[in-house]
Amino acid sequence: MTQARATRTLKLVAVVAVILLAALAHRLGVLQRFADPALVAQTLLRFGVWGYLAFVLAYALLQPFGVPGTVFVVAAPLIWPWPVAFVLSLTGTMLASIVGFSFARFVARDWVASLASERFRKYDQALATRAFSTVFFLRFIFWMPQWLHTFLGVSKVPFWTHFWASLAGYVVPLFLVSFFGQRLFNMLKEVEAGVWLEVGLGLGGLAFGAWAVRRHRRRVAQLPG
């Protein structure tokens, strides 16, 4: 067997393994359990000290393939003291980013290249000239969505540049969520439903106003002379 054929075979096996793992997790209810912060807390507390390892492994293996990372990040400070929650969230986020990045780059590069969001094609040139700062910016703003793992994986960013830039971009947002997560959760529990309705209506009004302004500007720009 040639080296190229062996490589294609290993990639195919890895893809099939991921698909089977996702199907098994869904069949056993793992995905549903980790889609609910309350269920995450109950599960990990029952594990005791092994909950640390279970949290990190579940985060690293499930997030790159569909489970939102914010579920883990938000759940952590509700389960453990914030320093522990911060370390676990940062560790899990980095491992999930490495798994997603590596899967896109080394396993299914040709397949996932077409799935990278068109909105981020404009960053290709920036990644070529300012890789560290661009990855840092993207991670700081968007955190760890699956499409960003895919985009960075099929880009030309070196692995270690991606690693260190991602780590730097994650630190502040994850620290804030870990430090203020419990306080924010307690505060939100006391907010009445009417307040949420008012906030929703206010945000909806702002969104409609912004849309109306943009539409008006486009019409003005299309006027002759």
Secondary structure, DSSP 8 states (H G I E B T S, - for coil): --HHHHHHHHHHHHHHHHHHHHHHHHHTTHHHHHTSHHHHHHHHHHHTTHHHHHHHHHHHHHGGGTS-HHHHHHHHHHHS-HHHHHHHHHHHHHHHHHHHHHIIIIISHHHHHTTS-GGGTTHHHHHHH-HHHHHHHHHHHH-S-HHHHHHHHHSS--HHHHHHHHHHHHHHHHHHHHHHHHHHHHHHHTS-HHHHHHHHHHHHHHHHHHHHHHHHHHHHHHS--
